């Protein structure tokens, strides 16, 4: 498996992307090659600083870096030699199997969309995030690729999410829910109401109906569909809440009596297990579904450990051949629903 890594992307570049490479070389033997895309002198300096040397590594020069102030379209059009553009080019040219970036999400999405193009019957790509709950992991789609979506795009998200749940999570008959502010059909904004009507009449989708805030953490369907604006707020709020809850627990324990501190020490293994379940670093990155290629979007503040797991996510996507499964599902959906139109 060959991975193109945007070394210059992220809040802690190049240290953390390169740190992720070090961990990946140690723990992911399925990785045959990692293309390090960015300024060669910066990459070489960081490799030396972290003591990394491997025949699996190849530096690919890129003279520009996308700033967070750049729009996604400008980042691709005006910075053609940016690290994210060059990384996506490697996938387009067939030299790499996937691209991983913790940089500007809009630039990664736009570069991937323009250069790789969407799969048949898919109009827009969508980011899928694997989320925890009390009962099982579930998928949030779209987690931030398209803030402004139309009902047919959310139906396509349901198709892609269903394929991912079936072939990656192993759910035989994935159940789909639509994110709203109430479970009743009449709840939600115009987008929710129209999407709900379409999903209720979409062949090949097991639609549960609307789901609301508490459902997704207590008893979620396998796939929760929403626009990228709503999904990104859910994702970031969940990450921040999990982080804050553990910080509050730690603060209260430190300020408590000796018996409480002893009890907390005894409960440490349980705390660690819950932290692992809710820590975004464990997932590392989120696949951008619906393209003729594999793009993994990592968190801007991703640690080296998270970057390693983003590379692992890329390998998982390659192994599961998710794109052919999505293409087959979207084609079947088009045939079934046009036949019943």
N, C-alpha and C positions, 0 to 999 in steps of 0.2 A: 504494500500500500504506500502510495506516494502523496505526501501532504505539502501544500504550499502555505507557508506561515507568513502573515503580515507582521513582521517584526516591529514595525514602527507604530502599530496601532495599539491604543490603550493608554490609560492614565499612568502606567508604570512601565512604559516601553523605553528602551529595549530589555530592561532587566527581567521583568516577569515573563514575557514571551520566550526569551532565551532560557530562563530558569525552567519553564515548562518543557522546553526541548530536552534539557538535561534529564529531567524526571522521565520523560517519554522514552528516551534512549535506554534508560535503566529498566523500565517496566513494560514497555510495549514492543515485544519482539516482532510483531506483525508489521511494524513500520519499516519499509525498505529504504525510504529516502525522505528527507525533509528539506524543502527548498526554503531558505531563509531570505525573504524579500525585503530589501531596504537599502540604506546607505552602507556600502561595504566596510568602510572604515569604522563605522559605529558598531556594526555586527562583529567584526573581527576583534575590536577592543573588548566587547562584552563577552565573547566566547573565551578570550584569554583570561579575563577577570574571573570567570566562573570555572575555569579549568576544563573547558569542553573541547574535545577533539574527536571526530568520528568520520569515517569514510561515507557514512550515510547522509552527511550534511553537504549542501551546495548553496553558495551565496548567489542570489540573483539581484543585480543592481537595480535600484529605483531611486531617483534623485529627488522626488517630492514626497511630502507628508501631508495628509488631509488634516486640517484643523477642525475642531469642533464647531467653529463659527461658519464653516463652509456648508452650503446646502448640498444635499446628496447629488443633485444633477450637476452643479458647478464643480464638485469634487471630481466627477468623472470627465466632464467636458474640458475643464480648464487645467486639470492636473493629470494629464494622460500618463505621466511617468510616476504616479504615486505608487506607494507600496501595495495598496489594496487593488489598484487597477492591474498592476503587473502580476500580482498573485492570482487574480481571477483569469488573466490571460493564460497562465500555465494550465489551468483546468480546461479552458476553451481549446487550447492547442493539443490537449491530450497528454501533456507531460506530467501533470499531477491529477490525482483522483479526487481531491477535495481541497478547498481553501479554508483556512481558519483565521479569524481576525477578532481582536478585542477593540478595534478602533471605532470610528464613526459608523453607527449602524446604518444611517441613511446612505452613506457612501457605499458600504458593503452591499446593501440591498440593491441600490441603483446600478452599481458596476456589474453585479451578478445578473440582474435583469436584462441590462442592455447587451452584455457580452455573451451570456449563456442562453438567453431566451427561455420562455416558459414551455412547459410540456403541452401537448395537444389537449384542448378543451379546458385549459387552466389559463385564466386571464391575468391573475396577479399571484406572485409568490406570497407565502405567509410563514411567519416564525412559529415554530411549535416548541412549547416548554413543557417538560415533565415536572408535574407538581405533586406534593405529598398531601395526604389527608389522614383522618383517623382510620380509614378502612383500606385504602389502596392508593397507588399512584394514578394520576389522570393527566390528560393532555389539555393544555390551554393553547388555542389557536384562533386568532392571530395574537401573538405576544408583542407586536410592535412594528411590523413591516409596513402596514397600510393604515394610517390613522383615519383616513376617509374611505370607507368601503360602501359598496352597494349590496343589496340582498343577494344577488347571484354570486358575489365574491364570498359571502359567508356560507352559501351552499357548497361552493367549491372547497372552502376550508373544512367543511364537514366531511366531504369526500376524501380529502387528503388526510385529515385526522383519523378517519376510520381506517384507511389503509395503513397508516403508521401504527395505530393501536393493534391492528390485527397482526402485522408482520414483525413489529419490533417489540411490543409489549406482550404479544401472544394472546390477545383477547379474541376468542373465536367469533363472537358476534358483538362487536363494540356498540355501546349505547351512546347516543349523541344528545347533548343538552344545549340549549341556547341561553346565554347569559342575559339576565334581565333583572328588574327590580321587584319581581314577583312571579309566582309560578302560574298564575292565571293567564289564559291566552290574550286577554285584553290588556295586560300589563306591558310596560316597555315603551320605548320611543317608536317613531315611525319605522326606523330600520329594523328593530326587533319584531314588530308586528308583521311587517311584510316578509321578513326572513322566515318567521314562524309559519306563515301560510305556505311558503314554498317548501319548507322542510317537511311539513305534514303531508305533502303530496309528492315527495321525492322518492322514487323507487330505489331500493338498495341501501337506504339509510334507516337505521333503527332509532327513530327520534322519540325521546322521552318527553320533550316539551321544554318549557322555560325552567331554568334553575336560578336561584338567587344566592346571595352572599354566604349564608350558613351552609347551604347544600354542598358547595364545592370543598368545604373543609371537613364535613361530617359524612355525607353519603353522596359523593359525586358520580356522575356518569363517567364513562371512559374518556369521552371527548367533550370539552366545553368550547363552544364556538362564540366568537365575538369579533368586533372590529379591532384593529391594532391599537387604537387610542385607549379603549377600555381595557384591553388585554395587558398593555404595558403598565397601566396604573395598578391593575391587580398584581402583576408580577413584582413590581418594585415595592408596592406596599407590603406584600407578603414577605419579601426578603428583609425589609426594614423592620417589620414587626417581629420576625423571628430573632433578628439580631438584638433588638431592644429588649425583648422578653428575657433572653439569656443574660444580658447586661444587668437588668433589674434584679433577676434572681441572684446573680453574683454579688451585687451591691447589698442586698438584704442579708445574704449569708454572712458577708464580711462584717456587717453591723450587728449581728445577732450574738446570742450567748454561746458558750462553749458546747452545750448539748446540741444546739442547732448546727453548729459547725461540724461536730462529729457525725451527726446524721447526714449532713450534706456530703461529707467525705465517703460515707458508706454508700450513698446514692449516686456517686460519681459515674459508675458504669452506665446507669440508666440515663443520666444527663448526657453522657457522650453519645449514646445511641440515638437519643432524640435530636441532639445537635447535628448528627450525621444525616438524619432524615430531612432536616430543615435547612441545611447549609447548601447554598447555591454553588459553592465551590465543588461539591461532590459531583454535580452534573457537568459543570465546566462550561458548556456551550450549548446553543440551541440551533437545530437544523433549520435552514431556510428552505421550505418545501415548495415544490411546483416548478423547479427549474431543470434544464438539461445539464445538470452538474450538481455538485454538492458544495454548499457553503455553510460553515458553522459560525454562528455569531456568539462571541464570548462577551461577558460583562466588561465594561470599560475599566473597572477597578479590579479585574481578575488577578488573583495571586498566581504564583508560579504553579502551585498545585492545581488551581482551576484551569490554567492553560494546558497542563498535561491532560486533564480530563476532557478539555475541548478537543484535543488531538485524538483522544480515545473515542469521543463521540463521532468524530469524522470517520474513524476506522469502523465503528459500529454501523454507520450509514452505508459505507462501502460494502461491508459484509452482508447486510440485509437487503441490498439491492432495492432500496426503497423507491427510487425513481421509476423503474419499470412497473412496480406494483401500483404506484399512483397513476401512471399513464394508463394501465389496464383498467383501473377502477374508474377513472374519468371517462374513458372511452365507453365502458359498459354503461355508465350513468347516462351518457349522451344518447346511446342507442335505446336504452330502456325508456327514458323519459320523453324522447321524441316520438317513440312508438305509441306512447300513451297520451300524447298531447292532443 
